Amino acid sequence: MKQRNRINAGILAIAMALCAFSGCTKHQPGANTEYTYDEAVKELNAFNTTIKVNEISPRLDIYSTETSSSSLADISTFPITVQGNGAINIEVAAATEMSSAAPDDWLNEVAKNFNSSNQQIDGKSVSVTIRKITSGEVITYMTEGDYKPDVYCPSSDAWGEMLSAKSIGTIKLADRIAGNTAGVLMEKKTYDEFIAKYNEVTLANVLDASIAGDLTFAYTNPYTSSTGLNILTGMLYAFDSNNPLSDTAQQKLLDYQKKSPPVAYTTGVLRDQASKGIIKAMLMEEQAYHNSPELKDYVYTPAGIRHDHPVYTFDYVSKEKQDAAKLFTEFCLSTESQALATKKGFNLHDDYVSQPNGLDGAGYLAAQKIWKKNKDGGQPIIAVFVADISGSMAGEPINSLKQSLLSTSSYISSDNYIGLVSYSDTVHINLPIKEFDDEQRAYFSGAVKDLDIEGNTATYDAVLVALKMMLDKKEEIPNAKMMLFVLSDGQQNCGYTLDRISPIVGGLKIPVYTIGYNLQEKSGNAESELKQLSSINEASLINATSEDLINHMRNLFNVQL
């Protein structure tokens, strides 16, 4: 008997050693269970009793002097998609729907054709370089940075008017080079039900239906997205056509935001959610809809102002380059180029006339500020940042993560409640959740700067700890919204697994936004796991590099915080 017990003990010891060698993952049954909110809270509390947590006293960083300008990554993070090499070369900052990969590459193709057509001015060869960048980011980089493109081709006139309102001297070369509209996209069954009750799809009717609870309507960030800016200004005008910036319009926007879903980070996020059947009504450009076969069961109705891609140059640009810009604009308007535009999904709905919104450039800028103030429907936000400090983050990754958090924290409103958790194989509470006033910002800065590398990757242990922190804080602030931000470069290899915590996250209905750091350079299923975590409650994964991490986080915080 003693011999048998020794054998059994040996087998058990070997099994435990193998388990330890393979990581410290905690496997438990019930991974596919769906929890109610109360069940999720009960499980969350039980799980937290098994997690080792280290509470760190945060350091007050009284020398924190982060400024908004430091939150801009280098302009090179927005890629050059066509490179010109003429004696006279102009750089065009071009909207992404025409400067990306096919089929969203119309201006790239036109630029290549132009560069090979031997264009000249006074015997000098002329070429164009195309930079892919959203219309809103051009405004940010020209007004907060030192970016000076030779030509600007945004989605709509709104952005050009905003630049003029910022005292940048614009010279319009064309009102339109590729016709487009923005509009309301509805799933066919939803569309039929909407028409039966509201007769026609207008922005005013969509807002009435949303406020009445008959429709959930999603749109994008009006600071970077042309469709987002379009719908925002159209909403304000629908709320008060005499003065879209009035207190009345602002109050109605606040009421609307209380019932609307969170603003999407990008149109791509909306498209993904729509293809899954999660979103039934949203805003999208017609060209994008035309090139999205997965949305064939949706009905498109144009709304707001047109997106005809005007062309601007600037008074700081030399006459020689201005002449080159005029030459390229004429090339864009040629019969051959316009035929290609139609093939790429532009120049549809030419009969549609822009609807008024009562705003000029200064009005558009004011509308963005109104949206920022009211986007959460008057509810404060409780948020925790969960930062990966495992061994793979050593060196440049952790330095970039720290810099991005410090640089972009200025975009977090002071009436929100913010905390910080970090993790390796141990979970650290670096900053308890408190209102993000000047003192909490200084503690946040000190806590971020003190992050240090260690150990394995217990991602989901940290998620569970952060969720409990937020629920505990919500007892003090019952009307608050909650959201979680997870920043990681790798796959969990320690602690609880994703499938085990998913029912808890799903039951709590707390969106988890994940920022994947350099995932394309990593092996394994890091991206798919982070994407699954975000998709549980319809949030998003941002796959960032060290160069563009700051920009992604700045825009995400602008939308969510």
C-alpha positions in Angstrom: 0.0 0.0 0.0 2.8 2.4 0.9 4.5 1.6 -2.4 1.3 2.4 -4.3 0.9 5.7 -2.4 4.5 6.6 -3.2 3.8 5.9 -6.9 0.6 7.9 -6.8 2.3 10.8 -5.1 5.0 10.7 -7.7 2.6 10.8 -10.5 0.8 13.7 -8.9 4.0 15.6 -8.4 5.0 15.1 -12.1 1.6 16.3 -13.2 1.8 19.4 -11.1 5.3 20.1 -12.4 4.1 19.8 -16.0 1.2 22.1 -15.2 3.6 24.7 -13.7 6.0 24.3 -16.6 3.2 25.0 -19.1 2.2 28.2 -17.3 -0.1 29.2 -14.4 -3.3 29.1 -16.3 -6.4 28.4 -14.3 -8.9 26.2 -16.1 -12.3 25.8 -14.7 -15.5 24.2 -16.1 -18.5 26.2 -17.4 -16.6 28.3 -20.0 -19.7 28.4 -22.4 -22.1 29.5 -19.7 -24.2 32.7 -20.1 -24.7 34.7 -17.0 -27.3 37.2 -15.9 -25.9 40.5 -14.4 -26.4 39.2 -10.9 -24.8 35.8 -11.7 -21.8 37.6 -13.3 -21.3 39.8 -10.2 -21.4 36.8 -7.9 -18.8 34.9 -10.1 -16.7 38.1 -10.4 -16.5 38.4 -6.6 -15.7 34.7 -6.2 -12.9 34.8 -8.9 -11.3 37.8 -7.3 -10.8 35.9 -4.0 -8.4 33.6 -5.9 -6.3 36.4 -7.6 -3.1 37.7 -6.0 -3.3 41.5 -6.0 -0.6 43.9 -5.0 -1.7 47.5 -4.1 0.9 50.1 -4.9 0.9 53.6 -3.4 0.8 56.0 -6.3 3.4 58.7 -6.6 2.3 62.3 -7.1 4.0 63.7 -10.2 4.0 67.4 -9.5 6.3 68.0 -12.6 3.8 66.6 -15.1 3.7 69.1 -18.0 2.1 67.1 -20.8 0.6 69.3 -23.5 -1.8 68.6 -26.3 0.9 69.0 -29.0 2.8 66.1 -27.5 -0.1 63.8 -28.3 0.5 63.9 -32.0 2.6 61.2 -33.5 4.9 61.9 -36.4 3.1 62.7 -39.6 4.9 59.7 -41.2 2.5 57.4 -39.3 0.0 58.3 -42.1 1.5 56.4 -45.0 2.6 57.7 -48.4 0.6 55.6 -50.9 2.0 57.1 -54.1 5.5 58.7 -54.3 6.2 61.4 -56.9 9.7 62.2 -58.0 9.3 65.2 -60.4 11.3 68.4 -60.4 8.0 69.9 -59.1 6.4 67.5 -56.6 3.3 68.3 -54.6 2.0 66.4 -51.6 -1.7 65.7 -51.5 -3.3 65.0 -48.1 -6.1 62.7 -49.3 -9.3 61.3 -47.7 -8.9 57.6 -46.9 -11.8 56.4 -49.1 -9.7 57.3 -52.1 -6.2 56.7 -50.9 -6.3 53.3 -49.4 -6.1 49.7 -50.9 -8.5 48.7 -53.7 -11.3 49.4 -54.2 -10.7 52.6 -52.1 -7.8 53.7 -54.2 -9.2 56.0 -56.9 -6.9 58.9 -56.2 -3.9 56.6 -55.9 -4.6 55.3 -59.4 -5.2 58.8 -60.8 -1.9 59.9 -59.3 0.0 57.0 -60.8 -1.5 57.9 -64.2 -0.6 61.5 -63.7 3.0 60.7 -62.8 3.5 58.6 -65.9 1.9 61.2 -68.2 5.0 63.4 -68.5 3.3 66.6 -67.2 5.5 69.7 -67.3 5.5 73.3 -66.2 8.0 75.6 -67.8 10.0 72.6 -68.9 10.1 71.0 -65.4 8.5 67.6 -64.7 5.5 67.6 -62.4 4.5 64.8 -60.1 2.2 64.2 -57.0 2.7 62.3 -53.8 -0.4 61.0 -52.0 -0.6 60.8 -48.2 -3.5 58.6 -46.8 -5.0 60.5 -43.9 -8.5 61.2 -42.6 -10.0 64.6 -43.3 -10.2 65.4 -39.6 -6.6 64.4 -38.8 -5.4 66.9 -41.4 -7.2 69.7 -39.4 -5.5 68.4 -36.2 -2.0 68.2 -37.7 -2.2 71.6 -39.5 -3.5 73.5 -36.4 -1.8 71.6 -33.6 1.3 70.4 -35.4 3.5 71.7 -38.1 2.1 69.7 -41.1 1.8 71.8 -44.3 0.6 69.8 -47.3 0.6 71.4 -50.7 -2.9 70.1 -51.5 -5.8 69.0 -49.3 -8.6 66.7 -50.6 -11.1 66.1 -47.8 -14.4 64.3 -48.1 -16.5 67.4 -47.8 -16.4 71.2 -47.8 -17.0 71.3 -44.0 -13.3 70.6 -43.4 -12.1 73.3 -45.7 -14.4 75.8 -44.0 -13.0 74.7 -40.6 -9.4 75.4 -41.8 -10.4 78.9 -42.9 -12.0 79.4 -39.5 -8.7 78.5 -38.0 -7.1 81.3 -40.1 -5.3 79.0 -42.5 -5.5 80.6 -46.0 -7.2 78.1 -48.3 -7.6 78.4 -52.1 -10.3 76.2 -53.5 -9.4 74.6 -56.9 -12.5 72.5 -57.4 -15.8 71.9 -55.6 -15.8 68.3 -56.6 -13.5 65.7 -58.1 -15.3 62.5 -57.0 -19.0 62.7 -56.2 -20.2 61.0 -53.1 -22.9 61.2 -50.4 -23.3 60.1 -46.8 -26.5 58.5 -45.7 -28.5 56.3 -43.4 -28.0 52.6 -43.9 -30.8 50.3 -42.6 -31.1 46.5 -42.6 -34.0 45.7 -45.0 -36.5 44.4 -42.4 -35.7 47.4 -40.1 -36.1 49.7 -43.1 -39.6 48.3 -43.9 -40.7 48.6 -40.3 -39.4 52.2 -40.2 -41.2 53.2 -43.4 -44.4 51.7 -42.1 -44.3 53.9 -39.0 -42.4 57.0 -40.1 -43.2 57.1 -43.9 -39.7 58.1 -45.1 -36.1 58.1 -44.0 -35.1 61.6 -43.0 -32.6 62.5 -40.3 -35.3 64.1 -38.2 -37.4 60.9 -38.4 -34.3 58.8 -37.5 -33.8 60.9 -34.4 -37.4 60.7 -33.4 -37.4 57.0 -33.8 -34.2 56.7 -31.8 -35.5 58.8 -28.9 -38.8 56.8 -29.0 -36.8 53.6 -28.7 -37.9 52.3 -32.1 -34.4 52.4 -33.6 -30.8 52.1 -32.5 -28.7 54.3 -34.7 -24.9 54.3 -34.7 -22.4 56.8 -36.1 -18.7 57.6 -35.9 -16.3 60.1 -34.3 -17.0 63.6 -35.7 -13.5 64.8 -34.9 -12.0 62.5 -37.5 -14.8 61.0 -39.6 -16.6 63.0 -42.3 -19.7 60.9 -41.9 -19.6 61.5 -38.1 -19.3 65.3 -38.6 -22.1 65.2 -41.2 -24.6 63.4 -38.9 -23.7 65.5 -35.8 -24.3 68.8 -37.6 -27.5 67.4 -39.3 -28.8 66.3 -35.8 -28.2 69.8 -34.3 -30.0 71.4 -37.2 -32.9 68.9 -36.9 -33.1 69.8 -33.2 -33.2 73.6 -33.9 -33.1 74.8 -37.5 -33.1 78.4 -36.4 -29.9 78.0 -34.3 -28.2 74.6 -34.4 -25.9 75.7 -31.6 -28.6 76.8 -29.3 -29.2 75.6 -25.8 -32.4 73.8 -27.1 -30.3 71.9 -29.7 -27.7 71.0 -27.1 -30.3 69.7 -24.6 -32.0 67.6 -27.3 -28.5 66.2 -28.3 -28.0 65.4 -24.6 -31.3 63.6 -24.5 -30.5 61.7 -27.7 -27.1 60.6 -26.4 -28.6 59.1 -23.3 -30.3 56.4 -25.5 -27.8 56.1 -28.4 -25.0 53.5 -28.5 -21.4 54.6 -27.9 -19.9 56.4 -30.9 -17.9 54.0 -33.0 -14.2 54.4 -33.3 -14.2 54.0 -37.1 -16.6 53.2 -39.9 -14.8 49.8 -40.2 -16.1 49.0 -36.7 -19.7 49.8 -37.8 -19.3 47.7 -40.9 -18.1 44.7 -38.9 -20.9 45.0 -36.4 -23.5 45.4 -39.2 -22.1 42.3 -41.0 -22.8 40.4 -37.8 -26.3 41.7 -37.6 -25.6 43.6 -34.4 -26.3 47.0 -35.8 -29.5 47.5 -37.8 -29.1 51.3 -38.7 -26.0 53.4 -39.1 -24.3 56.1 -41.1 -22.1 55.3 -44.0 -20.8 56.9 -47.2 -22.4 55.6 -50.4 -19.1 54.6 -52.0 -18.2 52.5 -49.0 -21.7 50.9 -49.1 -21.3 50.2 -52.8 -18.0 48.4 -52.1 -19.3 46.3 -49.2 -21.1 43.2 -50.6 -21.6 41.9 -47.0 -24.2 44.8 -46.6 -26.3 43.9 -49.6 -29.3 43.4 -47.4 -29.2 47.0 -46.2 -31.0 50.0 -47.8 -29.1 53.2 -48.3 -30.7 56.7 -48.2 -28.6 59.8 -48.7 -28.7 62.5 -45.9 -26.9 65.6 -44.8 -24.3 67.4 -46.9 -22.7 65.9 -50.0 -19.2 64.4 -49.8 -17.9 65.5 -53.2 -14.2 65.8 -52.3 -13.3 69.4 -53.0 -9.6 70.3 -53.7 -7.7 73.0 -51.8 -4.3 74.5 -52.0 -3.0 77.2 -49.6 -1.6 80.7 -49.7 1.7 79.5 -48.2 2.3 77.2 -51.2 4.5 78.6 -54.0 3.0 79.7 -57.3 4.9 77.0 -59.1 3.3 74.3 -56.8 -0.1 76.0 -57.0 0.1 75.7 -60.8 1.0 72.0 -60.4 -2.0 71.5 -58.1 -4.2 73.1 -60.8 -2.8 70.8 -63.4 -3.4 67.7 -61.2 -6.9 68.8 -60.4 -7.7 69.1 -64.1 -6.3 65.6 -64.6 -8.7 64.3 -61.9 -11.6 65.9 -63.8 -10.7 64.3 -67.1 -13.1 61.9 -68.8 -10.8 58.9 -68.1 -10.3 59.8 -64.4 -14.0 60.3 -63.9 -14.9 57.0 -65.5 -12.5 55.3 -63.1 -14.1 57.2 -60.2 -17.5 55.8 -61.2 -16.0 52.3 -61.4 -14.7 52.7 -57.9 -18.2 53.5 -56.5 -18.2 57.3 -56.7 -20.5 59.6 -58.8 -23.7 57.9 -57.6 -26.8 59.8 -56.6 -25.7 62.9 -58.6 -29.2 64.3 -58.2 -29.0 64.5 -54.5 -28.7 68.1 -53.1 -27.0 68.9 -49.8 -29.4 69.5 -47.0 -28.8 72.7 -45.0 -27.3 72.6 -41.6 -27.0 76.3 -40.9 -23.3 76.2 -40.0 -20.1 77.7 -41.3 -16.5 76.7 -40.4 -16.7 78.3 -36.9 -20.0 76.6 -36.4 -18.6 73.2 -37.3 -15.8 73.6 -34.8 -18.3 74.7 -32.1 -20.5 71.6 -33.0 -17.6 69.3 -32.3 -17.1 70.9 -28.8 -20.8 70.5 -28.1 -20.7 66.9 -29.0 -17.6 66.3 -26.8 -19.5 67.8 -23.9 -22.7 65.9 -24.4 -21.6 62.6 -26.0 -22.1 60.6 -22.7 -25.6 61.9 -22.2 -24.6 63.8 -19.0 -23.4 60.6 -17.3 -19.9 60.4 -15.8 -17.7 57.5 -16.9 -15.9 55.0 -14.7 -12.9 53.6 -16.6 -9.8 51.6 -15.7 -6.7 51.2 -17.9 -5.2 47.7 -17.7 -1.5 47.8 -18.8 0.6 44.8 -19.7 4.0 44.9 -18.0 5.1 41.3 -18.8 8.5 40.5 -20.1 7.7 40.8 -23.8 6.9 44.5 -23.2 10.5 45.3 -22.1 12.3 48.2 -23.8 10.6 50.2 -26.5 7.1 48.6 -26.1 6.7 49.7 -22.5 8.2 53.1 -23.2 5.8 53.7 -26.0 2.9 52.6 -23.9 3.8 55.0 -21.1 4.3 57.9 -23.5 1.0 57.3 -25.2 -0.9 57.2 -21.9 0.8 60.3 -20.6 0.3 62.2 -23.9 -3.3 61.4 -24.4 -4.6 61.7 -20.9 -5.3 65.4 -21.6 -8.2 64.2 -23.8 -9.9 62.6 -20.7 -12.6 64.8 -19.2 -12.1 65.8 -15.6 -15.6 64.7 -14.6 -14.8 61.1 -15.3 -13.4 58.5 -12.8 -10.2 56.9 -13.8 -8.0 54.1 -12.3 -4.9 52.1 -13.4 -4.1 48.4 -13.1 -0.9 46.7 -14.4 -0.1 43.0 -14.6 2.4 40.3 -15.3 1.7 37.1 -13.4 0.7 39.4 -10.5 -1.9 42.0 -10.7 -1.1 45.5 -9.4 -3.5 48.2 -8.5 -1.4 51.2 -9.4 -4.1 53.8 -9.0 -7.5 53.4 -7.3 -10.4 54.9 -9.1 -11.1 58.6 -8.4 -12.4 61.7 -10.2 -9.9 62.8 -12.8 -9.2 66.2 -11.4 -5.7 67.8 -11.4 -4.6 65.8 -8.4 -5.7 62.5 -9.8 -4.0 63.4 -13.2 -0.8 64.0 -11.3 -1.1 60.6 -9.5 -2.0 59.0 -12.8 1.2 60.5 -14.4 3.3 59.2 -11.5 1.8 55.7 -11.6 2.3 55.4 -15.3 5.9 56.6 -15.2 6.6 54.0 -12.4 5.4 51.0 -14.5 8.2 48.4 -14.6 8.6 45.1 -16.4 8.3 41.6 -14.8 7.0 38.1 -15.3 4.4 36.3 -17.4 1.0 37.5 -18.8 -2.1 37.1 -16.7 -4.3 39.3 -18.8 -7.6 38.1 -17.7 -6.8 38.1 -14.0 -6.1 41.8 -14.4 -9.4 42.2 -16.3 -11.3 40.6 -13.4 -9.6 42.8 -10.8 -10.4 46.0 -12.9 -14.0 45.0 -13.4 -14.5 44.5 -9.6 -12.9 47.9 -9.0 -15.4 49.5 -11.3 -18.4 47.8 -9.8 -17.3 48.8 -6.3 -17.0 52.4 -7.5 -20.3 52.4 -9.3 -22.0 51.8 -5.9 -21.0 55.4 -5.1 -22.0 56.7 -8.6 -25.0 54.7 -9.7 -25.7 56.6 -12.9 -22.1 56.2 -14.3 -21.2 54.4 -17.5 -18.4 51.9 -17.2 -15.7 50.9 -19.7 -12.4 49.1 -19.7 -9.2 49.7 -21.7 -6.7 46.8 -22.0 -3.2 47.5 -23.5 -1.2 44.4 -24.3 1.2 43.1 -26.9 0.8 39.4 -26.3 -1.3 36.4 -25.5 -2.3 35.4 -22.0 -0.1 32.6 -20.7 -0.9 32.7 -17.0 -4.0 33.0 -14.8 -7.6 32.7 -16.0 -8.3 32.0 -19.6 -10.5 34.1 -22.0 -13.2 31.4 -22.3 -13.5 31.2 -18.6 -14.0 35.0 -18.0 -16.1 35.7 -21.1 -19.5 34.8 -19.4 -18.6 37.3 -16.6 -17.7 40.1 -19.0 -20.8 39.3 -21.1 -23.1 39.3 -18.1 -21.8 42.7 -16.8 -22.3 44.3 -20.2 -19.2 46.4 -19.7 -17.4 47.2 -23.0 -13.8 46.3 -23.2 -11.6 48.3 -25.6 -8.4 46.5 -26.4 -5.2 48.2 -27.8 -3.0 45.5 -29.3 0.6 46.6 -29.4 2.6 45.5 -32.5 0.4 42.4 -32.9 1.4 41.8 -36.5 4.9 41.1 -35.2 3.7 38.6 -32.6 3.1 34.9 -32.9 0.1 32.9 -31.6 -3.4 34.1 -31.2 -2.9 37.4 -29.4 -4.9 39.5 -31.9 -7.8 37.0 -32.1 -8.0 36.8 -28.3 -8.0 40.6 -27.8 -10.6 40.9 -30.6 -12.8 38.3 -29.0 -12.5 40.1 -25.6 -13.6 43.4 -27.2 -16.4 41.8 -29.3 -18.2 40.4 -26.2 -19.9 43.7 -25.6 -19.5 45.3 -29.0 -16.3 47.3 -28.4 -13.3 47.3 -30.6 -9.7 46.2 -31.0 -7.1 48.7 -32.1 -4.0 47.1 -33.6 -1.3 49.8 -33.1 2.4 50.1 -33.8 4.8 52.0 -31.6 4.6 54.9 -34.1 0.9 55.3 -34.3 -0.2 54.2 -30.8 -0.5 57.8 -29.6 -2.8 58.7 -32.4 -5.0 55.7 -31.9 -5.3 56.3 -28.2 -5.9 60.0 -28.7 -8.8 59.4 -31.0 -10.2 56.6 -28.9 -10.2 58.7 -25.7 -11.7 61.6 -27.7 -14.6 59.4 -28.6 -15.1 57.5 -25.3 -13.7 59.7 -22.5 
